[in-house]
Amino acid sequence: MKAWILKGFGRGNLEMSDVAIRRPLENEVMIRVSAVSLNYRDKLIIEKIYNPDMSFPLTQVADGVGTVVECGKNVTRFREGDRVMTQYATRWIDGPPQSGEYLHTLGNTIPGALAEYLVLNEQALVLVPDYLDDTEAATLPCAALTAWYSLVERGNLQRGETVLVQGTGGVSIFGLQISRMLGADVIVTSSSDAKLERAKSLGATHTINYTTTPDWDKTALELTSQKGVDQVLEVAGGGSLIKSLNSLKAFGHIAIIGFLDDMTSDLPLFPVLAKQATLRGISTGPRRALERMNQAFAQFKIHPVIDKVYSFEDALAAYDHLYQGAFGKIVIRGPGH
């Protein structure tokens, strides 16, 4: 079968190759992959930041959707013909992860989905909501789940609250959509006025250009009548984390999901104590959270925002797009789709 294989660190080591197809074991399912989506972690993996001790060769990408073509003899959750999506942390089912369950991840310690076929334990898959096509569904497992788990399952987002979302990448745009779906106000920050206008069209309550308004934390306070925001989706790290804390109301929640600017921060502790703030690292969520999110998305008919769809053979161009920055998600079709 065809697969994109990372043979070493560096983008030049990502190559399309012919690899053997593995048959499913008794508790496994084989799917024919129809679409995958890229995440910022895929860039970090290539750049030796995400997992410096990675073993090669490795099939890339965690987020995939496809159709079940073969089931092991003990499989009970699926049957041939089902449309399914991957679960990023393949052993994390629900609740707090036990014994490193969150460390077993696709496209990292386990071969990923950027291939013609993918074989996984049935517990690492969920059904695709009927109303979504495969390219849309492929965007959900990492980015959408990270936003959902941050805001809803860990942040307990309530109607009428205010969420500050940094940037317009995959997690951030899903954060905007989820917040508006649940009746929260949303402040979006970006360096691009054009992207901020697109965010407004998706329902952003307020927008701030952090290049022309470097003290965006003060602006966020002004927009909330000095009360501060209830939650922040923090993707930048570094000095941005300090500004996020400044913009936060008492007992507010910051979900730290990335470090686009800097992996370290000189965060002052007194404001954390004074505001009794919660700062929580979020990498993703468990499978049942993905299923709960899918149910909510189906109820509200949430459609993911896709910047561009690439063919399987043109995957390197999709990675170039990822490096340049996308509005929403980047999708790659499976071979023959």
CORSUL-V305193 format. One record per pair of residues at least 12 apart in sequence whose ideal C-beta (glycine too) atoms are under 6 Angstrom apart, sorted by the first residue. I is the first residue (numbers start at 0). J is the second residue. Records with the same first field share a line. If there is no record, write none. Layout:
BEGIN
I = J + J
END
This chain:
BEGIN
0 = 20 + 115 + 116
1 = 115 + 334
2 = 18 + 58 + 114
3 = 15 + 59 + 113 + 314
4 = 16 + 56 + 58
5 = 57 + 59
6 = 55 + 56
7 = 55
8 = 47
10 = 45
20 = 116
21 = 118
23 = 69 + 71 + 118
24 = 71
25 = 71 + 72 + 73
26 = 71 + 73 + 120 + 121
27 = 71 + 118 + 120
28 = 67 + 70 + 74 + 77 + 121
29 = 68 + 69 + 116 + 118
30 = 65 + 67 + 83 + 117
31 = 65 + 66 + 68 + 116
32 = 63 + 65 + 112 + 117 + 333
33 = 64 + 65 + 133 + 333 + 336
34 = 64 + 133 + 134 + 137 + 330 + 332 + 333
35 = 60 + 62 + 63 + 112 + 113 + 137 + 331
36 = 62 + 137 + 138 + 328 + 330
37 = 321 + 329
38 = 141
41 = 60
42 = 321
50 = 107
58 = 110 + 111 + 113 + 114
59 = 106 + 111 + 113
60 = 106 + 111 + 112 + 113
61 = 87 + 105 + 106 + 111 + 141
62 = 137 + 140 + 141
63 = 85 + 112
64 = 84 + 133 + 136 + 137
66 = 82
67 = 79 + 81
74 = 121
76 = 121
77 = 121
82 = 127
83 = 124
84 = 125 + 127 + 136 + 140
85 = 105 + 112 + 140
86 = 123 + 286 + 289
87 = 104 + 105 + 140 + 141 + 283
88 = 101 + 104 + 283
89 = 103 + 123
90 = 103
91 = 285
92 = 285 + 286
93 = 285 + 287
115 = 334
125 = 289 + 290
128 = 293 + 297
134 = 308 + 330
135 = 303
137 = 330
138 = 303 + 328
141 = 283
142 = 169 + 170 + 173
143 = 173
144 = 283 + 284 + 289
145 = 170 + 256 + 281 + 283
146 = 170 + 173 + 174 + 177
147 = 177 + 292
148 = 284 + 288
149 = 254 + 281
150 = 177
152 = 288
153 = 279
154 = 230 + 252
156 = 181 + 183
158 = 182
160 = 183 + 229
161 = 184 + 223 + 228 + 229
162 = 178 + 183 + 185 + 230
163 = 186 + 219 + 228 + 231
164 = 185 + 187 + 232
165 = 188 + 234 + 235
166 = 189 + 234
167 = 189 + 194 + 326
169 = 328
170 = 256
172 = 304 + 327
174 = 232
175 = 201
176 = 301
179 = 202
180 = 299
184 = 204
185 = 203 + 204
186 = 205 + 219
187 = 203 + 206
188 = 207 + 209 + 215
190 = 210
192 = 208
194 = 326
205 = 222
216 = 242 + 245 + 246
219 = 246
226 = 248
227 = 246 + 247 + 248
228 = 246
229 = 251
230 = 252
231 = 243 + 253
232 = 254
233 = 253 + 255
234 = 256 + 257 + 259
235 = 259 + 260
236 = 258 + 260 + 261
237 = 260 + 261 + 264
239 = 260
240 = 264 + 266
241 = 266
244 = 270
247 = 276
249 = 274
250 = 275
251 = 276
252 = 277
253 = 278
254 = 279 + 281
255 = 280
256 = 281
303 = 328
304 = 327
305 = 327 + 328 + 330
306 = 325 + 326 + 327 + 329
308 = 330
309 = 331
310 = 332
311 = 332 + 333 + 334
314 = 331
317 = 329 + 331
END
